[in-house]
Amino acid sequence: MSMSRRTVIAGAAAAGLTAATAGTARAASGRPARELFGRLADGTKVYRWSLANGGTRLRVLSYGGVVQSLEIPDRRGHYANVALGFDAIEDYVASSPYFGALIGRYGNRIGKGQFTLDGKSYQLSVNDGVNSLHGGAQGFDKRVWDVEGFTSGSDVGLHLYYISVDGEMGYPGTLRAKVTYTLTRHGDWRIDYEATTDKATVVNLTSHVYWNLGGEGSGTIENHELTIAASRYTPTDSGLIPTGELAKVAGTPFDFRGAKSIGRDIRAAHPQQVQAKGYDHNWALDKGITAGPEHVATLRDPDSGRTLRIATDQPGLQFYSGNFLDGTLTGTGGRTYRQGDALCLETQHFPDSPNHANFPSTVLRPGRTYRTSTLHSFGA
């Protein structure tokens, strides 16, 4: 990590500056600050929280736990927001493809929105063709969370709380979720997820940040170099539902075991890429489920020098190459987002796990606590 990366340059968000002017502002880190961001149609207030530490600046909305912006310096110390987002709450409600959101009750897809648990069948909200995606039509990304700011030693962060009632989007059990966003003194962004239930259910929480290490709206991420520590991935059918196979990445465009530019094989004639319009698949991480976060992926932008390292205790990583961005959305920097202008790296259990006995289980039962953690480390 460079010396400039360890320098605490922060606080523009707390001062109420725009994303455009934040890159030149300097202030000390401190307790997270809250401001009114907007209101939903029913009058519900949506707040924006701003926090900074270790050279990283983060803005989070109470709506969907959305990361509206995340600013880090490049190799020259120049800041940019590397997460796609909007300036207005109305855009998140009307047209967001999960920009920066907390995803639940089940991240990714469940085939036909159906699963069976303990002999009982459940029908979920269907919102992606015949399938259920990211918790259904009104998933956790479209809920207003209760948020508390905190400081802990040299760390700053947010606790986010949401109660999903029994039957919401078709899921059984009342799920009490707590998600903690922490910025460490080194500028790392850590996410800790917790949940309990009063009835057997399935749960798979994740974060859906769209990354562009060159800066949001700066153009394609096809020159970004990606490494994923996975020898296998889960092929999908035409609806992007896993077939149940754990296929080898060797000899395919899905081999990211060594650093490779995303654009090198993104237009290969592999049938999996043709139906997904690029990459939109789950990699089965070699490490499997671990007791704590272990390094699984590295993303690097050669132009800015910015890097993102991801560590997790989860068994899977969904790499989505922004295939469905179509140039109709305008982001915080005033630029439109086109296909391939960002990518997602979602730590998770596998998609459609409730319907595949050979996949790691996502069942949560009363008396147990769902816990998982993911760490994002930035450098230049």
C-alpha positions as CSV (number, residue, x, y, z in Angstrom):
1,M,0.0,0.0,0.0
2,S,1.4,3.4,-1.0
3,M,2.0,6.2,1.5
4,S,-0.6,8.3,-0.2
5,R,-3.1,5.5,0.3
6,R,-2.5,5.5,4.0
7,T,-2.9,9.3,4.3
8,V,-6.3,10.1,5.7
9,I,-7.9,12.4,3.2
10,A,-11.6,12.5,3.9
11,G,-14.7,14.3,5.0
12,A,-15.9,16.0,1.8
13,A,-19.2,14.1,2.1
14,A,-19.7,15.3,5.7
15,A,-19.2,18.8,4.5
16,G,-22.0,18.4,2.0
17,L,-19.8,18.7,-1.1
18,T,-20.9,17.2,-4.4
19,A,-19.1,14.2,-6.0
20,A,-17.5,16.6,-8.5
21,T,-15.9,18.8,-5.9
22,A,-15.1,16.1,-3.3
23,G,-11.9,15.1,-5.1
24,T,-10.2,18.3,-3.9
25,A,-11.5,18.5,-0.4
26,R,-9.5,17.4,2.7
27,A,-10.7,16.8,6.3
28,A,-10.2,14.5,9.2
29,S,-12.2,11.3,9.6
30,G,-14.9,11.3,12.4
31,R,-18.3,10.1,13.4
32,P,-20.6,9.4,10.4
33,A,-22.9,12.3,9.5
34,R,-26.5,12.1,8.4
35,E,-28.5,14.4,6.0
36,L,-31.9,14.1,4.4
37,F,-31.6,12.7,0.8
38,G,-35.2,12.7,-0.3
39,R,-38.6,11.2,0.4
40,L,-40.5,8.3,-1.1
41,A,-43.9,8.7,-2.7
42,D,-45.6,7.9,0.7
43,G,-43.6,10.6,2.5
44,T,-41.0,8.2,4.0
45,K,-37.7,10.0,4.6
46,V,-34.6,8.6,3.1
47,Y,-31.3,9.7,4.7
48,R,-27.8,9.7,3.3
49,W,-24.9,8.9,5.6
50,S,-21.4,10.0,5.0
51,L,-18.3,8.5,6.5
52,A,-14.6,8.7,5.8
53,N,-11.5,6.9,7.2
54,G,-8.1,5.8,6.0
55,G,-8.4,7.6,2.7
56,T,-11.7,6.1,1.7
57,R,-14.9,8.1,1.6
58,L,-18.3,6.4,1.6
59,R,-21.9,7.6,1.1
60,V,-24.7,5.2,2.0
61,L,-28.5,5.6,1.8
62,S,-31.0,4.3,4.2
63,Y,-33.0,3.2,1.2
64,G,-31.8,-0.3,0.3
65,G,-28.5,0.2,2.2
66,V,-27.3,1.7,-1.1
67,V,-23.7,2.6,-1.5
68,Q,-24.3,5.9,-3.5
69,S,-20.6,6.6,-3.8
70,L,-17.2,5.3,-2.7
71,E,-14.2,7.5,-3.4
72,I,-10.6,6.4,-3.4
73,P,-7.4,7.9,-4.8
74,D,-5.4,6.8,-7.8
75,R,-1.6,6.4,-8.0
76,R,-1.2,10.2,-8.1
77,G,-3.5,10.7,-5.1
78,H,-6.4,12.0,-7.2
79,Y,-9.8,10.9,-6.0
80,A,-12.7,9.4,-8.0
81,N,-16.0,7.8,-7.1
82,V,-15.6,4.2,-8.3
83,A,-19.2,3.0,-7.6
84,L,-22.1,3.7,-10.0
85,G,-25.1,5.5,-8.5
86,F,-27.7,8.3,-8.9
87,D,-28.2,11.8,-7.5
88,A,-31.9,11.5,-6.7
89,I,-34.0,9.0,-4.7
90,E,-36.5,9.0,-7.6
91,D,-34.0,7.3,-9.9
92,Y,-33.2,4.5,-7.4
93,V,-37.0,3.8,-7.1
94,A,-37.8,4.0,-10.8
95,S,-34.9,2.6,-12.7
96,S,-32.0,1.3,-10.6
97,P,-30.5,-2.1,-11.6
98,Y,-29.5,-2.6,-8.0
99,F,-26.8,0.1,-8.0
100,G,-24.9,-0.3,-4.7
101,A,-27.7,-2.1,-2.9
102,L,-28.0,-4.6,-0.1
103,I,-29.6,-7.7,-1.6
104,G,-31.9,-10.1,0.2
105,R,-33.7,-12.1,1.3
106,Y,-31.9,-14.2,-1.4
107,G,-29.2,-12.8,-3.5
108,N,-29.2,-13.9,-7.2
109,R,-31.8,-16.1,-8.8
110,I,-34.1,-18.9,-7.7
111,G,-35.5,-20.9,-10.6
112,K,-39.3,-20.3,-11.2
113,G,-39.3,-18.6,-7.8
114,Q,-39.9,-22.0,-6.2
115,F,-38.3,-24.2,-3.6
116,T,-39.2,-26.9,-1.1
117,L,-38.1,-26.8,2.5
118,D,-39.0,-29.5,5.1
119,G,-41.6,-31.0,2.7
120,K,-43.4,-27.7,2.1
121,S,-43.3,-25.8,-1.2
122,Y,-43.0,-22.1,-1.5
123,Q,-43.8,-19.7,-4.3
124,L,-41.7,-16.5,-4.3
125,S,-42.2,-13.2,-6.0
126,V,-41.2,-13.6,-9.7
127,N,-39.5,-10.6,-11.2
128,D,-37.0,-11.9,-13.8
129,G,-39.0,-13.7,-16.5
130,V,-40.3,-16.8,-14.7
131,N,-37.6,-16.6,-12.0
132,S,-37.1,-14.7,-8.8
133,L,-34.1,-12.4,-8.7
134,H,-32.5,-10.7,-5.7
135,G,-35.4,-11.3,-3.3
136,G,-38.3,-10.5,-5.6
137,A,-40.1,-7.4,-6.8
138,Q,-39.7,-5.7,-3.4
139,G,-36.5,-7.1,-2.1
140,F,-34.2,-5.7,0.6
141,D,-32.8,-3.2,-2.0
142,K,-36.2,-1.4,-2.1
143,R,-36.8,-1.2,1.7
144,V,-35.9,1.6,4.0
145,W,-33.4,0.4,6.7
146,D,-32.9,1.7,10.2
147,V,-29.3,3.1,10.3
148,E,-27.1,4.0,13.2
149,G,-23.6,5.5,12.9
150,F,-20.8,4.4,15.2
151,T,-17.1,4.7,16.0
152,S,-15.1,1.9,17.4
153,G,-11.5,2.6,18.2
154,S,-10.0,3.8,15.0
155,D,-12.9,2.4,12.9
156,V,-16.1,4.2,11.8
157,G,-19.2,2.7,10.3
158,L,-22.9,2.1,10.1
159,H,-25.3,-0.5,11.6
160,L,-28.2,-1.2,9.3
161,Y,-31.4,-3.0,10.5
162,Y,-34.3,-4.5,8.7
163,I,-37.1,-6.9,9.7
164,S,-38.6,-9.0,6.9
165,V,-41.9,-10.3,8.0
166,D,-43.1,-13.9,7.6
167,G,-44.4,-14.3,4.0
168,E,-42.7,-11.2,2.6
169,M,-42.0,-11.9,-1.1
170,G,-43.1,-15.5,-0.4
171,Y,-40.3,-16.3,2.1
172,P,-41.2,-18.2,5.3
173,G,-40.2,-16.8,8.7
174,T,-39.7,-13.4,10.1
175,L,-36.1,-12.6,9.4
176,R,-34.3,-10.0,11.5
177,A,-31.3,-8.7,9.5
178,K,-28.4,-6.6,10.7
179,V,-25.7,-5.4,8.3
180,T,-22.6,-3.5,9.4
181,Y,-20.5,-1.4,7.1
182,T,-17.1,-0.5,8.6
183,L,-14.4,1.7,7.2
184,T,-11.1,0.8,8.9
185,R,-8.1,3.0,9.6
186,H,-6.5,1.5,6.5
187,G,-9.4,2.5,4.3
188,D,-10.8,-1.0,3.9
189,W,-14.5,-1.4,3.6
190,R,-15.8,-4.4,5.6
191,I,-19.4,-5.8,5.4
192,D,-20.7,-8.1,8.2
193,Y,-24.1,-9.7,7.7
194,E,-26.2,-11.2,10.5
195,A,-29.7,-12.6,10.5
196,T,-32.0,-14.7,12.7
197,T,-35.4,-16.3,11.9
198,D,-38.4,-17.7,13.8
199,K,-39.1,-20.3,11.1
200,A,-36.9,-22.3,8.8
201,T,-36.1,-20.2,5.7
202,V,-33.4,-19.6,3.1
203,V,-31.2,-16.6,3.2
204,N,-28.3,-15.3,1.0
205,L,-27.3,-11.7,1.6
206,T,-24.9,-9.8,-0.6
207,S,-23.9,-6.3,-1.9
208,H,-24.5,-5.2,-5.4
209,V,-21.9,-2.4,-6.0
210,Y,-21.1,-1.7,-9.6
211,W,-17.4,-1.0,-9.8
212,N,-15.4,1.0,-12.3
213,L,-11.9,1.7,-10.8
214,G,-11.3,4.4,-13.4
215,G,-14.2,6.3,-11.9
216,E,-17.9,6.0,-12.5
217,G,-18.9,7.1,-16.0
218,S,-15.3,7.0,-17.2
219,G,-16.0,4.3,-19.8
220,T,-15.5,0.6,-20.3
221,I,-14.1,-1.8,-17.7
222,E,-12.9,-4.2,-20.4
223,N,-9.3,-3.1,-19.7
224,H,-9.6,-3.9,-16.0
225,E,-7.6,-7.0,-15.0
226,L,-9.4,-9.6,-12.9
227,T,-8.2,-12.6,-10.9
228,I,-10.6,-15.1,-9.3
229,A,-9.3,-18.0,-7.2
230,A,-11.7,-20.6,-8.6
231,S,-11.2,-23.7,-10.7
232,R,-14.9,-24.2,-11.3
233,Y,-18.0,-22.2,-12.1
234,T,-21.7,-23.0,-12.3
235,P,-23.0,-23.0,-15.9
236,T,-26.6,-21.8,-16.4
237,D,-29.6,-22.4,-18.6
238,S,-31.1,-19.8,-20.9
239,G,-32.8,-18.2,-17.9
240,L,-29.4,-17.9,-16.1
241,I,-30.4,-20.5,-13.6
242,P,-27.5,-22.9,-12.6
243,T,-27.9,-26.4,-14.2
244,G,-26.3,-28.0,-11.1
245,E,-23.0,-28.7,-12.8
246,L,-19.7,-27.5,-11.4
247,A,-17.7,-27.0,-14.6
248,K,-14.0,-26.6,-14.9
249,V,-12.8,-23.1,-16.0
250,A,-9.6,-24.5,-17.6
251,G,-9.5,-24.0,-21.3
252,T,-12.5,-21.6,-21.2
253,P,-13.1,-17.9,-21.1
254,F,-14.1,-18.4,-17.5
255,D,-10.5,-19.0,-16.4
256,F,-9.4,-16.0,-14.3
257,R,-7.0,-17.9,-12.1
258,G,-4.3,-15.7,-13.4
259,A,-4.8,-11.9,-14.0
260,K,-6.6,-11.4,-17.3
261,S,-8.2,-8.3,-18.9
262,I,-12.0,-8.6,-18.8
263,G,-12.2,-7.7,-22.5
264,R,-9.8,-10.4,-23.7
265,D,-12.4,-13.2,-23.8
266,I,-15.7,-11.4,-23.2
267,R,-16.9,-11.8,-26.8
268,A,-15.8,-15.4,-27.2
269,A,-18.3,-17.7,-28.9
270,H,-18.7,-19.8,-25.8
271,P,-22.4,-20.6,-25.5
272,Q,-22.5,-19.6,-21.8
273,Q,-21.3,-16.1,-22.7
274,V,-23.6,-15.8,-25.7
275,Q,-26.8,-16.4,-23.6
276,A,-25.6,-14.1,-20.8
277,K,-24.4,-11.4,-23.2
278,G,-21.0,-11.5,-21.4
279,Y,-20.2,-12.7,-17.9
280,D,-23.0,-13.2,-15.4
281,H,-22.0,-16.4,-13.6
282,N,-21.1,-17.7,-10.2
283,W,-17.6,-18.9,-9.6
284,A,-17.2,-21.8,-7.0
285,L,-14.3,-20.5,-5.0
286,D,-11.5,-23.0,-4.4
287,K,-11.4,-22.3,-0.7
288,G,-15.1,-23.1,-0.1
289,I,-16.7,-21.9,3.1
290,T,-14.1,-20.6,5.6
291,A,-14.2,-19.5,9.2
292,G,-13.2,-15.9,8.2
293,P,-12.6,-13.9,5.1
294,E,-9.9,-15.1,2.8
295,H,-8.6,-13.4,-0.4
296,V,-10.5,-14.6,-3.5
297,A,-10.4,-11.9,-6.1
298,T,-8.3,-8.9,-7.3
299,L,-9.4,-6.2,-9.7
300,R,-7.0,-3.7,-11.2
301,D,-7.3,-0.7,-13.5
302,P,-4.0,-0.3,-15.3
303,D,-4.8,3.3,-16.2
304,S,-5.4,4.7,-12.7
305,G,-3.4,2.1,-10.8
306,R,-6.4,1.6,-8.5
307,T,-6.8,-2.0,-7.1
308,L,-9.6,-3.7,-5.3
309,R,-8.9,-6.9,-3.3
310,I,-11.9,-8.9,-2.0
311,A,-11.8,-11.4,0.8
312,T,-14.8,-13.4,2.0
313,D,-15.8,-16.5,4.0
314,Q,-18.5,-17.3,1.3
315,P,-18.1,-20.2,-1.2
316,G,-19.2,-18.3,-4.3
317,L,-18.5,-15.1,-6.2
318,Q,-20.9,-13.7,-8.9
319,F,-19.0,-11.8,-11.6
320,Y,-21.4,-9.7,-13.7
321,S,-19.9,-7.6,-16.5
322,G,-22.6,-4.9,-16.7
323,N,-24.2,-6.6,-19.7
324,F,-27.6,-4.9,-19.4
325,L,-26.5,-1.3,-18.9
326,D,-27.9,0.3,-22.1
327,G,-27.0,3.9,-22.0
328,T,-30.4,5.1,-20.7
329,L,-29.3,5.8,-17.1
330,T,-27.4,8.9,-16.1
331,G,-25.3,8.7,-13.0
332,T,-23.8,10.9,-10.2
333,G,-21.2,12.3,-12.5
334,G,-23.7,13.3,-15.2
335,R,-22.6,10.7,-17.7
336,T,-24.7,7.8,-19.1
337,Y,-23.9,4.2,-18.2
338,R,-23.4,1.9,-21.2
339,Q,-22.9,-1.8,-21.5
340,G,-19.7,-2.8,-19.9
341,D,-19.2,0.5,-18.0
342,A,-19.0,-1.3,-14.7
343,L,-18.9,-4.8,-13.1
344,C,-20.2,-6.5,-10.0
345,L,-18.3,-8.9,-7.8
346,E,-21.0,-10.3,-5.4
347,T,-19.8,-12.6,-2.6
348,Q,-22.5,-15.2,-2.0
349,H,-23.7,-18.8,-1.7
350,F,-24.6,-20.2,-5.1
351,P,-27.7,-19.1,-7.1
352,D,-30.7,-21.4,-6.9
353,S,-29.0,-23.4,-4.0
354,P,-32.4,-24.4,-2.5
355,N,-33.0,-26.5,-5.6
356,H,-29.6,-28.2,-5.8
357,A,-28.7,-30.7,-3.1
358,N,-25.0,-30.6,-4.3
359,F,-24.7,-26.9,-3.6
360,P,-23.8,-25.5,-0.2
361,S,-27.0,-25.1,1.9
362,T,-28.6,-21.7,2.4
363,V,-31.1,-22.9,5.0
364,L,-31.4,-20.9,8.2
365,R,-33.3,-22.4,11.2
366,P,-34.6,-20.9,14.4
367,G,-32.0,-20.7,17.1
368,R,-29.2,-20.2,14.6
369,T,-27.6,-17.0,13.4
370,Y,-26.6,-16.4,9.8
371,R,-23.2,-14.7,9.8
372,T,-20.9,-13.8,6.9
373,S,-18.3,-11.2,6.2
374,T,-16.6,-9.6,3.1
375,L,-13.7,-7.3,3.1
376,H,-12.8,-4.8,0.3
377,S,-9.3,-3.5,0.4
378,F,-8.2,-0.6,-1.9
379,G,-4.8,0.4,-3.1
380,A,-3.0,2.3,-5.9
